[in-house]
Amino acid sequence: AELGRLTGMHAVFGKAMDYSGGGYGEAILSRFPLEQIKVHALPAPENCEPRCALAATVQLGDDGPKVVFVGTHLEHADRSVRLCQAGKLSPILAEDNRLPAILVGDFNATPGSPPINVLLAHWSFAAKDEPQPTFPSEEPRIKLDYVFYRPATSWKVVDVKVIDEKVASDHCPLLV
């Protein structure tokens, strides 16, 4: 809410777990109003931090198309949990398959890894020809952050940039 206020943008938050008297999860900021907000819990055993995917429908301008925008952050330590979470994303997001969709986030997985390959069965990868490293932000060496989209025919990727930003996060922002 505070980021929305400070930026003048529409803001929504999806809580994955309670944390320090508040919540921990996903947030979306948009210059366009956000509708049909859904928080999708992702599978996690008791020994793993709860994770979620936050989805919202966005109408791009007064007469523009509607799209579904989804942000997530997959398990970092356990490969099998991360693979299971990636496998659940497409089925839970298929509920509104009639609209074009964008799926973004920290997937904690490198290009060609099983979680990314599972997602590529249903999604296109915006930077497939140039998977630039995004982590750690001090000296990026690993690609962990992605922008996926579907259907492929609804989108045209014009540019992909990793932003050199070392303060806001331990990951560099990805601009597509």
C-alpha positions, 0 to 999 in steps of 0.5 A: 500500500505504501509503495502504491501511495508513493508511486501513485500506482495501483497496488495489491498484495498477496500474502504467502505467510505471516511475518514480523507482525505483517505479511510476506508474499507478492505485490503488484504495482500498476499504472492501470487498475487491477481487477480479479485479484487472486492469490494462489498458494503454491505447494510447500512442505512444512520445512519450506517457506510458504510461496504464492503466485499473485494474479490480477487482470489488467485493462491496458488503458480505456480501450486497450486489451485485458491481460492477466499479470502474475508475479511469483517467487519459487522455493530457493533451497529445495529443487524438488519443491521448486519443480513441484511449484513450477508444475502447479503454475500453469494449471492454476493459471489456466482458469482464465486461459482466454486472456493473454498472460504474463508470468514474472518473478524470481524462479530460483532456477537457471535456463534449461533446468527442470522447473524452467523446462516445465514452464516452457511447455506452456509459456514463452520465455521473453529472453530465450536468445539472451538469458542475461544474468540477474543474480547477485546484483553486485556482480550478476552471474546467474539467470534466476529472474524471468518474464514468460508470456502466452500465447506467443502470438499475442506478444512481441518482445521488443527489448530485454534489459537487466538493470544495474541496480545494487541497492533495492534487491539482491537481484537485478531488475529485469525490464522487458 
